[in-house]
Amino acid sequence: MASPTKVETEDEYVHVRFRDPDQFETIRTPDWAEKPARSVSDGSEVRMGKAADSDDWKVETVLIQKEVGEDKAAEQAEEIVEKIES
């Protein structure tokens, strides 16, 4: 399973990055990822990326409400990625 490579607070979210956005041709916030994400952390969002040579979508970044704090956000983001990618 992927581990966070960067955790930073920006605007109203803590951005927990799992993969470099430059490795993807397309990045989206799919509606279907909202349910598993919000089952872990209310108001969270998942940005998924797809490489040019693949049909697979992978989690690029998880956005967690900043009130949660960076440490807890990283834990919650890992749980979200586990639900989506397992």
GUZADREN-862440 format. One record per atom (N, C-alpha, C): atom name; x, z, y; residue in one letter. Coordinates in pm, whole numbers, padded with zeros to 5 digits, always signed. Example, Ala and Ser with C-alpha at 12.3 -4.5 7.8 and 13.67 -1.06 7.14 Angstrom:
2
ATOM  atomo      c1      c3      c2  residuo
ATOM      N  +01319  +00780  -00569        A
ATOM     CA  +01230  +00780  -00450        A
ATOM      C  +01320  +00780  -00330        A
ATOM      N  +01285  +00708  -00225        S
ATOM     CA  +01367  +00714  -00106        S
ATOM      C  +01290  +00787  +00003        S
This chain:
86
ATOM  atomo      c1      c3      c2  residuo
ATOM      N  +00084  +00000  -00119        M
ATOM     CA  +00000  +00000  +00000        M
ATOM      C  +00088  +00000  +00125        M
ATOM      N  +00039  -00062  +00230        A
ATOM     CA  +00113  -00070  +00356        A
ATOM      C  +00115  +00065  +00426        A
ATOM      N  +00223  +00090  +00496        S
ATOM     CA  +00236  +00211  +00578        S
ATOM      C  +00245  +00168  +00724        S
ATOM      N  +00202  +00254  +00816        P
ATOM     CA  +00210  +00218  +00957        P
ATOM      C  +00354  +00190  +01001        P
ATOM      N  +00371  +00086  +01081        T
ATOM     CA  +00502  +00053  +01135        T
ATOM      C  +00513  +00096  +01281        T
ATOM      N  +00399  +00121  +01346        K
ATOM     CA  +00398  +00159  +01487        K
ATOM      C  +00267  +00230  +01517        K
ATOM      N  +00273  +00339  +01593        V
ATOM     CA  +00154  +00412  +01635        V
ATOM      C  +00166  +00437  +01784        V
ATOM      N  +00071  +00386  +01862        E
ATOM     CA  +00076  +00408  +02006        E
ATOM      C  -00064  +00415  +02065        E
ATOM      N  -00079  +00498  +02168        T
ATOM     CA  -00208  +00511  +02236        T
ATOM      C  -00212  +00412  +02350        T
ATOM      N  -00323  +00338  +02356        E
ATOM     CA  -00341  +00237  +02459        E
ATOM      C  -00489  +00232  +02496        E
ATOM      N  -00521  +00251  +02622        D
ATOM     CA  -00659  +00254  +02669        D
ATOM      C  -00738  +00360  +02593        D
ATOM      N  -00851  +00321  +02528        E
ATOM     CA  -00933  +00421  +02460        E
ATOM      C  -00905  +00432  +02311        E
ATOM      N  -00802  +00362  +02262        Y
ATOM     CA  -00771  +00364  +02119        Y
ATOM      C  -00626  +00403  +02090        Y
ATOM      N  -00606  +00459  +01971        V
ATOM     CA  -00472  +00470  +01914        V
ATOM      C  -00458  +00346  +01825        V
ATOM      N  -00356  +00265  +01852        H
ATOM     CA  -00331  +00144  +01775        H
ATOM      C  -00232  +00178  +01664        H
ATOM      N  -00277  +00164  +01539        V
ATOM     CA  -00192  +00193  +01424        V
ATOM      C  -00161  +00058  +01357        V
ATOM      N  -00038  +00011  +01380        R
ATOM     CA  +00002  -00121  +01330        R
ATOM      C  +00060  -00110  +01189        R
ATOM      N  +00016  -00203  +01103        F
ATOM     CA  +00066  -00209  +00966        F
ATOM      C  +00152  -00332  +00942        F
ATOM      N  +00123  -00440  +01013        R
ATOM     CA  +00199  -00564  +00996        R
ATOM      C  +00220  -00630  +01132        R
ATOM      N  +00329  -00703  +01144        D
ATOM     CA  +00364  -00772  +01268        D
ATOM      C  +00262  -00884  +01295        D
ATOM      N  +00200  -00883  +01413        P
ATOM     CA  +00101  -00988  +01442        P
ATOM      C  +00160  -01128  +01442        P
ATOM      N  +00292  -01139  +01463        D
ATOM     CA  +00355  -01271  +01465        D
ATOM      C  +00357  -01339  +01327        D
ATOM      N  +00335  -01264  +01219        Q
ATOM     CA  +00335  -01324  +01086        Q
ATOM      C  +00202  -01391  +01053        Q
ATOM      N  +00104  -01380  +01143        F
ATOM     CA  -00029  -01436  +01117        F
ATOM      C  -00059  -01553  +01209        F
ATOM      N  -00130  -01650  +01152        E
ATOM     CA  -00177  -01764  +01231        E
ATOM      C  -00306  -01727  +01305        E
ATOM      N  -00390  -01646  +01240        T
ATOM     CA  -00520  -01607  +01293        T
ATOM      C  -00536  -01456  +01281        T
ATOM      N  -00589  -01393  +01388        I
ATOM     CA  -00622  -01250  +01383        I
ATOM      C  -00765  -01233  +01430        I
ATOM      N  -00843  -01158  +01351        R
ATOM     CA  -00985  -01135  +01384        R
ATOM      C  -01021  -00989  +01359        R
ATOM      N  -01134  -00949  +01416        T
ATOM     CA  -01191  -00818  +01389        T
ATOM      C  -01322  -00845  +01314        T
ATOM      N  -01315  -00856  +01181        P
ATOM     CA  -01433  -00897  +01104        P
ATOM      C  -01540  -00787  +01098        P
ATOM      N  -01665  -00831  +01105        D
ATOM     CA  -01778  -00738  +01098        D
ATOM      C  -01779  -00660  +00967        D
ATOM      N  -01743  -00726  +00856        W
ATOM     CA  -01750  -00660  +00725        W
ATOM      C  -01654  -00542  +00714        W
ATOM      N  -01547  -00540  +00794        A
ATOM     CA  -01449  -00431  +00788        A
ATOM      C  -01498  -00307  +00863        A
ATOM      N  -01604  -00323  +00942        E
ATOM     CA  -01654  -00212  +01023        E
ATOM      C  -01706  -00097  +00937        E
ATOM      N  -01779  -00128  +00830        K
ATOM     CA  -01838  -00022  +00748        K
ATOM      C  -01733  +00067  +00682        K
ATOM      N  -01633  +00010  +00610        P
ATOM     CA  -01532  +00100  +00552        P
ATOM      C  -01451  +00174  +00658        P
ATOM      N  -01426  +00110  +00771        A
ATOM     CA  -01349  +00176  +00877        A
ATOM      C  -01426  +00293  +00936        A
ATOM      N  -01551  +00271  +00967        R
ATOM     CA  -01629  +00377  +01032        R
ATOM      C  -01672  +00486  +00935        R
ATOM      N  -01662  +00459  +00804        S
ATOM     CA  -01690  +00565  +00708        S
ATOM      C  -01578  +00669  +00710        S
ATOM      N  -01462  +00631  +00761        V
ATOM     CA  -01348  +00722  +00772        V
ATOM      C  -01339  +00780  +00913        V
ATOM      N  -01354  +00695  +01015        S
ATOM     CA  -01337  +00739  +01153        S
ATOM      C  -01438  +00667  +01243        S
ATOM      N  -01532  +00741  +01296        D
ATOM     CA  -01638  +00684  +01380        D
ATOM      C  -01579  +00609  +01498        D
ATOM      N  -01628  +00486  +01520        G
ATOM     CA  -01584  +00407  +01634        G
ATOM      C  -01456  +00329  +01612        G
ATOM      N  -01402  +00334  +01490        S
ATOM     CA  -01276  +00262  +01463        S
ATOM      C  -01302  +00113  +01441        S
ATOM      N  -01195  +00035  +01457        E
ATOM     CA  -01201  -00109  +01436        E
ATOM      C  -01079  -00152  +01356        E
ATOM      N  -01093  -00264  +01286        V
ATOM     CA  -00983  -00317  +01206        V
ATOM      C  -00955  -00460  +01248        V
ATOM      N  -00829  -00487  +01280        R
ATOM     CA  -00787  -00625  +01308        R
ATOM      C  -00718  -00679  +01185        R
ATOM      N  -00771  -00792  +01136        M
ATOM     CA  -00719  -00854  +01014        M
ATOM      C  -00647  -00983  +01052        M
ATOM      N  -00542  -01014  +00978        G
ATOM     CA  -00467  -01137  +01003        G
ATOM      C  -00460  -01224  +00879        G
ATOM      N  -00448  -01356  +00902        K
ATOM     CA  -00435  -01452  +00792        K
ATOM      C  -00317  -01543  +00824        K
ATOM      N  -00223  -01550  +00730        A
ATOM     CA  -00107  -01637  +00747        A
ATOM      C  -00147  -01783  +00726        A
ATOM      N  -00070  -01874  +00784        A
ATOM     CA  -00101  -02016  +00775        A
ATOM      C  -00101  -02066  +00631        A
ATOM      N  -00014  -02010  +00547        D
ATOM     CA  +00002  -02060  +00410        D
ATOM      C  -00076  -01977  +00307        D
ATOM      N  -00177  -01902  +00353        S
ATOM     CA  -00251  -01814  +00262        S
ATOM      C  -00399  -01810  +00297        S
ATOM      N  -00479  -01779  +00196        D
ATOM     CA  -00623  -01758  +00219        D
ATOM      C  -00654  -01610  +00229        D
ATOM      N  -00554  -01525  +00206        D
ATOM     CA  -00573  -01380  +00206        D
ATOM      C  -00569  -01322  +00347        D
ATOM      N  -00663  -01234  +00374        W
ATOM     CA  -00665  -01159  +00499        W
ATOM      C  -00604  -01022  +00473        W
ATOM      N  -00515  -00977  +00562        K
ATOM     CA  -00451  -00847  +00549        K
ATOM      C  -00471  -00768  +00678        K
ATOM      N  -00473  -00635  +00667        V
ATOM     CA  -00489  -00551  +00785        V
ATOM      C  -00363  -00562  +00871        V
ATOM      N  -00383  -00596  +00997        E
ATOM     CA  -00272  -00602  +01093        E
ATOM      C  -00264  -00469  +01168        E
ATOM      N  -00376  -00429  +01230        T
ATOM     CA  -00381  -00305  +01308        T
ATOM      C  -00516  -00238  +01290        T
ATOM      N  -00516  -00105  +01287        V
ATOM     CA  -00639  -00027  +01288        V
ATOM      C  -00646  +00045  +01422        V
ATOM      N  -00760  +00037  +01488        L
ATOM     CA  -00781  +00105  +01615        L
ATOM      C  -00869  +00227  +01591        L
ATOM      N  -00820  +00343  +01630        I
ATOM     CA  -00891  +00471  +01614        I
ATOM      C  -00914  +00528  +01753        I
ATOM      N  -01031  +00589  +01775        Q
ATOM     CA  -01061  +00651  +01904        Q
ATOM      C  -00946  +00745  +01944        Q
ATOM      N  -00901  +00736  +02070        K
ATOM     CA  -00782  +00810  +02110        K
ATOM      C  -00799  +00962  +02108        K
ATOM      N  -00923  +01011  +02112        E
ATOM     CA  -00946  +01155  +02107        E
ATOM      C  -00896  +01217  +01977        E
ATOM      N  -00883  +01136  +01873        V
ATOM     CA  -00839  +01183  +01742        V
ATOM      C  -00693  +01228  +01747        V
ATOM      N  -00613  +01164  +01831        G
ATOM     CA  -00470  +01195  +01839        G
ATOM      C  -00390  +01105  +01745        G
ATOM      N  -00263  +01081  +01779        E
ATOM     CA  -00183  +00984  +01705        E
ATOM      C  -00156  +01023  +01560        E
ATOM      N  -00126  +01150  +01532        D
ATOM     CA  -00096  +01190  +01394        D
ATOM      C  -00216  +01173  +01303        D
ATOM      N  -00331  +01224  +01346        K
ATOM     CA  -00454  +01214  +01265        K
ATOM      C  -00498  +01067  +01256        K
ATOM      N  -00479  +00991  +01365        A
ATOM     CA  -00516  +00849  +01364        A
ATOM      C  -00436  +00773  +01259        A
ATOM      N  -00308  +00804  +01245        A
ATOM     CA  -00225  +00737  +01144        A
ATOM      C  -00276  +00769  +01003        A
ATOM      N  -00312  +00894  +00980        E
ATOM     CA  -00368  +00933  +00849        E
ATOM      C  -00498  +00859  +00820        E
ATOM      N  -00588  +00857  +00919        Q
ATOM     CA  -00717  +00791  +00901        Q
ATOM      C  -00699  +00641  +00881        Q
ATOM      N  -00606  +00582  +00954        A
ATOM     CA  -00581  +00438  +00942        A
ATOM      C  -00532  +00404  +00802        A
ATOM      N  -00445  +00487  +00745        E
ATOM     CA  -00397  +00463  +00609        E
ATOM      C  -00513  +00469  +00509        E
ATOM      N  -00604  +00563  +00529        E
ATOM     CA  -00722  +00575  +00442        E
ATOM      C  -00810  +00449  +00453        E
ATOM      N  -00826  +00399  +00574        I
ATOM     CA  -00906  +00279  +00598        I
ATOM      C  -00843  +00159  +00527        I
ATOM      N  -00711  +00143  +00541        V
ATOM     CA  -00642  +00030  +00477        V
ATOM      C  -00657  +00039  +00326        V
ATOM      N  -00646  +00158  +00272        E
ATOM     CA  -00662  +00177  +00128        E
ATOM      C  -00800  +00131  +00082        E
ATOM      N  -00904  +00165  +00158        K
ATOM     CA  -01042  +00125  +00122        K
ATOM      C  -01057  -00027  +00127        K
ATOM      N  -00996  -00091  +00227        I
ATOM     CA  -01014  -00234  +00247        I
ATOM      C  -00930  -00316  +00149        I
ATOM      N  -00806  -00273  +00126        E
ATOM     CA  -00715  -00358  +00049        E
ATOM      C  -00706  -00321  -00099        E
ATOM      N  -00782  -00219  -00143        S
ATOM     CA  -00774  -00185  -00285        S
ATOM      C  -00886  -00251  -00364        S
